[in-house]
Amino acid sequence: MTTKQPLAALAALTVAAGLSLTLTSPAQAAGAAYVALGDSYSSGNGAGNYDSASGDCHRSLSAYPYLWKNAHSPSSFNDDACSGAVTTDVINNQLGHLSSATTLVSLTIGGNDAGFADTMTTCVTGSDSDCVNRVDQAESYAQNTLPGRLDAAYDAIHSAAPNAKVVVLGYPRMYKLGVTCIGLSDTKHQKIDEAADALDTVIAARAAAHGFAFGDVRTTFSGHELCSGDDWLHALVVSPSWETYHPTATGHASGYYPVLNSNS
């Protein structure tokens, strides 16, 4: 063997090693252990394609957690999000699949604690002043009581999954303002969007305090709120009524999924 041959052999081994590392990278990415937590905005109310086994949790196979799972093929995936969940439900009912091996956790939580459903009902059925007063109550709760409830939930998640990247996703504004839109008054539209901003501000601050990423979906939903003409949210749905004021399948695919993907 000439001196060139050992060098050639070494070069070949080096290239092979490089290829081996390159080829294993996708496998390492696929080794993620992902758990989805949270409320109806995570379970997928409004997205259709529901998993009948999920019952009243209304988990959709078109919701953003499944879109991430389908795109990244993690080594394990569990969806524990459930319609109607509040922070204590996350703590008491949704942490069973978390462990030190969990690498990614996503969730939306806090809207039900602050009374999202009741606030929307009041604004739809009541007067402008009724809506304003109810939103003010929700904002007061979000600013004064919700931080402690979020802290408890975030602490429990970190304790159960200490090595995980946690992505806390926010809520979109419901209405595009400054346009003519049949339905609620401009006053109600403005107050409902104000409530979404107040909620997201609190959630973002508490997520940051825990070292979690905050995914702001108001950016991706901009121009696709109700009254935009290209809505990614449901307005009033008669049946099933629980889809009302929730993201559509497009809202999950184009509003939520890109934000989770960019933060994970």
C-alpha positions as CSV (number, residue, x, y, z in Angstrom):
1,M,0.0,0.0,0.0
2,T,1.4,3.4,-0.9
3,T,1.4,6.4,1.4
4,K,-1.4,7.8,-0.6
5,Q,-3.5,4.7,0.1
6,P,-3.7,5.2,3.9
7,L,-4.5,8.9,3.4
8,A,-7.2,7.9,1.0
9,A,-8.5,5.3,3.4
10,L,-8.5,7.9,6.2
11,A,-10.3,10.4,4.0
12,A,-12.9,7.8,3.1
13,L,-13.5,7.0,6.8
14,T,-13.8,10.7,7.6
15,V,-16.4,11.2,4.9
16,A,-18.2,8.0,6.0
17,A,-18.3,9.3,9.6
18,G,-19.6,12.7,8.4
19,L,-22.3,10.9,6.4
20,S,-23.2,8.9,9.5
21,L,-23.6,12.0,11.6
22,T,-25.6,13.6,8.9
23,L,-27.9,10.6,8.5
24,T,-28.5,10.3,12.3
25,S,-29.5,13.9,12.7
26,P,-33.1,13.3,11.5
27,A,-33.3,10.3,13.8
28,Q,-32.2,12.4,16.7
29,A,-34.8,15.0,15.8
30,A,-37.4,12.1,15.6
31,G,-36.3,11.1,19.1
32,A,-38.3,13.9,20.6
33,A,-40.9,12.9,23.3
34,Y,-43.8,15.4,22.9
35,V,-46.8,15.9,25.2
36,A,-49.6,18.3,24.4
37,L,-51.5,19.8,27.3
38,G,-54.1,22.5,27.7
39,D,-57.7,23.6,26.9
40,S,-59.9,23.6,23.9
41,Y,-57.6,25.8,21.8
42,S,-55.1,22.9,22.1
43,S,-57.5,20.0,21.9
44,G,-58.8,21.4,18.7
45,N,-62.4,22.5,19.2
46,G,-63.5,23.8,15.8
47,A,-61.0,22.0,13.7
48,G,-63.2,19.0,12.9
49,N,-61.8,15.5,12.4
50,Y,-62.4,14.6,16.0
51,D,-61.0,11.5,17.8
52,S,-64.2,9.8,19.0
53,A,-62.3,8.2,21.8
54,S,-61.5,11.6,23.3
55,G,-65.2,12.1,24.3
56,D,-66.0,15.6,25.7
57,C,-62.3,16.6,25.4
58,H,-63.0,17.1,21.7
59,R,-59.5,16.3,20.5
60,S,-59.0,16.9,16.8
61,L,-56.6,15.1,14.6
62,S,-56.3,18.4,12.7
63,A,-55.3,20.4,15.8
64,Y,-51.8,21.8,16.0
65,P,-50.3,19.1,18.3
66,Y,-51.1,16.4,15.7
67,L,-49.8,18.6,12.9
68,W,-46.4,18.9,14.7
69,K,-46.4,15.2,15.4
70,N,-47.1,14.3,11.8
71,A,-44.4,16.7,10.6
72,H,-41.7,15.6,13.0
73,S,-42.4,12.0,13.8
74,P,-41.4,12.1,17.5
75,S,-40.4,8.9,19.2
76,S,-43.5,9.4,21.5
77,F,-46.5,11.6,21.4
78,N,-49.4,12.0,23.9
79,D,-52.3,14.5,23.6
80,D,-53.8,15.2,27.0
81,A,-55.4,18.6,26.1
82,C,-59.1,18.8,27.0
83,S,-62.0,21.1,26.2
84,G,-62.9,23.3,29.2
85,A,-59.7,22.8,31.1
86,V,-58.5,25.3,33.6
87,T,-55.1,25.5,35.3
88,T,-56.0,23.0,38.1
89,D,-57.1,20.5,35.5
90,V,-53.7,20.6,34.0
91,I,-52.2,20.0,37.4
92,N,-54.6,17.3,38.5
93,N,-55.4,15.5,35.2
94,Q,-52.9,16.2,32.4
95,L,-49.4,15.5,33.7
96,G,-49.4,11.7,33.7
97,H,-47.4,11.3,30.5
98,L,-44.7,13.8,31.6
99,S,-41.3,12.5,32.7
100,S,-37.6,13.4,32.7
101,A,-37.5,11.9,29.2
102,T,-40.1,14.4,27.9
103,T,-38.4,16.9,25.5
104,L,-41.3,19.1,24.3
105,V,-44.5,20.3,26.0
106,S,-47.0,22.6,24.5
107,L,-50.1,24.2,25.9
108,T,-52.8,26.9,25.9
109,I,-54.3,27.6,29.3
110,G,-55.8,30.4,31.3
111,G,-58.7,31.5,29.1
112,N,-61.2,29.4,31.0
113,D,-59.8,30.5,34.3
114,A,-60.5,34.1,33.3
115,G,-64.0,33.2,32.2
116,F,-63.7,33.3,28.4
117,A,-66.9,31.4,27.7
118,D,-69.0,33.5,30.1
119,T,-67.5,36.7,28.8
120,M,-68.3,35.9,25.2
121,T,-71.9,34.8,26.2
122,T,-72.4,38.1,28.0
123,C,-71.1,40.1,25.1
124,V,-73.3,38.2,22.6
125,T,-76.5,38.4,24.6
126,G,-76.1,41.6,26.6
127,S,-75.8,45.3,26.0
128,D,-72.6,47.1,25.3
129,S,-72.3,48.1,28.9
130,D,-72.9,44.5,30.0
131,C,-70.0,43.4,27.8
132,V,-67.7,46.2,28.9
133,N,-68.3,45.4,32.6
134,R,-67.8,41.6,32.1
135,V,-64.6,42.2,30.1
136,D,-63.4,44.5,32.9
137,Q,-64.0,41.7,35.4
138,A,-62.1,39.2,33.3
139,E,-59.2,41.6,32.9
140,S,-59.1,42.2,36.6
141,Y,-59.0,38.4,37.2
142,A,-56.3,37.9,34.6
143,Q,-54.1,40.6,36.1
144,N,-54.6,39.8,39.8
145,T,-55.5,36.1,40.2
146,L,-54.5,34.3,37.1
147,P,-50.7,34.8,37.6
148,G,-50.7,32.7,40.7
149,R,-52.7,30.0,39.0
150,L,-50.4,30.0,36.0
151,D,-47.4,29.8,38.3
152,A,-48.8,26.7,40.0
153,A,-49.4,25.0,36.7
154,Y,-46.1,25.9,35.2
155,D,-44.3,24.8,38.4
156,A,-46.0,21.4,38.2
157,I,-45.1,21.0,34.5
158,H,-41.5,21.8,35.2
159,S,-41.4,19.5,38.1
160,A,-42.9,16.6,36.1
161,A,-40.8,17.3,33.0
162,P,-37.6,19.1,34.1
163,N,-35.8,18.6,30.8
164,A,-38.5,19.6,28.4
165,K,-38.8,22.7,26.2
166,V,-42.1,24.2,27.2
167,V,-43.9,26.3,24.6
168,V,-46.9,28.2,26.0
169,L,-49.1,29.4,23.2
170,G,-51.4,32.4,23.5
171,Y,-54.9,33.3,22.2
172,P,-55.7,35.2,19.0
173,R,-57.7,38.4,18.9
174,M,-61.2,37.5,18.0
175,Y,-62.2,40.4,15.7
176,K,-60.7,42.5,13.0
177,L,-61.4,46.1,13.9
178,G,-62.2,49.1,11.7
179,V,-64.4,47.2,9.3
180,T,-68.1,46.9,8.7
181,C,-69.3,43.6,10.2
182,I,-72.8,42.3,10.8
183,G,-73.2,41.1,14.4
184,L,-71.8,42.6,17.6
185,S,-71.1,46.3,17.9
186,D,-67.7,47.9,17.4
187,T,-67.6,48.6,21.2
188,K,-68.0,44.9,21.9
189,H,-65.4,43.9,19.2
190,Q,-62.9,46.3,20.8
191,K,-63.5,45.1,24.4
192,I,-63.2,41.4,23.4
193,D,-59.9,42.1,21.6
194,E,-58.8,44.1,24.6
195,A,-59.5,41.1,26.8
196,A,-57.4,38.8,24.5
197,D,-54.5,41.3,24.7
198,A,-54.7,41.4,28.5
199,L,-54.8,37.7,28.8
200,D,-51.8,37.2,26.4
201,T,-49.8,39.8,28.3
202,V,-50.2,38.0,31.6
203,I,-49.5,34.6,30.1
204,A,-46.4,35.8,28.3
205,A,-45.0,37.4,31.4
206,R,-45.5,34.3,33.6
207,A,-44.2,32.0,30.9
208,A,-41.0,34.1,30.6
209,A,-40.6,34.0,34.4
210,H,-40.5,30.2,34.3
211,G,-38.1,30.1,31.4
212,F,-40.8,28.9,29.0
213,A,-41.2,30.1,25.4
214,F,-44.3,32.1,24.6
215,G,-45.8,31.7,21.1
216,D,-47.8,34.8,20.2
217,V,-50.5,33.7,17.7
218,R,-51.9,37.2,17.3
219,T,-49.3,37.7,14.6
220,T,-50.3,34.7,12.5
221,F,-54.0,35.3,13.0
222,S,-53.7,39.0,12.0
223,G,-55.9,39.6,9.0
224,H,-57.8,36.4,9.7
225,E,-59.9,37.3,12.7
226,L,-63.7,37.3,12.6
227,C,-65.0,40.1,10.3
228,S,-61.8,39.9,8.1
229,G,-63.5,38.1,5.3
230,D,-60.9,35.3,5.6
231,D,-61.7,34.1,9.0
232,W,-59.7,31.4,10.8
233,L,-62.1,31.4,13.7
234,H,-65.7,30.2,14.0
235,A,-68.4,32.7,14.8
236,L,-71.7,31.3,16.1
237,V,-72.0,27.6,15.4
238,V,-75.4,26.1,16.1
239,S,-74.2,22.5,16.1
240,P,-71.9,21.6,17.6
241,S,-72.2,24.8,19.7
242,W,-68.8,24.2,21.4
243,E,-67.0,25.0,18.2
244,T,-68.2,28.6,18.5
245,Y,-65.3,31.1,18.8
246,H,-62.6,28.5,18.3
247,P,-60.0,28.2,15.5
248,T,-60.9,26.3,12.3
249,A,-58.7,23.6,10.9
250,T,-57.0,26.4,8.9
251,G,-56.5,28.4,12.1
252,H,-54.6,25.4,13.5
253,A,-52.6,24.8,10.4
254,S,-51.7,28.4,9.5
255,G,-52.2,30.1,12.9
256,Y,-51.0,27.8,15.6
257,Y,-48.8,25.2,14.0
258,P,-46.2,27.7,12.6
259,V,-45.8,29.4,15.9
260,L,-45.3,26.1,17.8
261,N,-42.9,24.9,15.1
262,S,-40.8,28.1,15.2
263,N,-40.5,27.9,19.0
264,S,-39.8,24.2,19.4
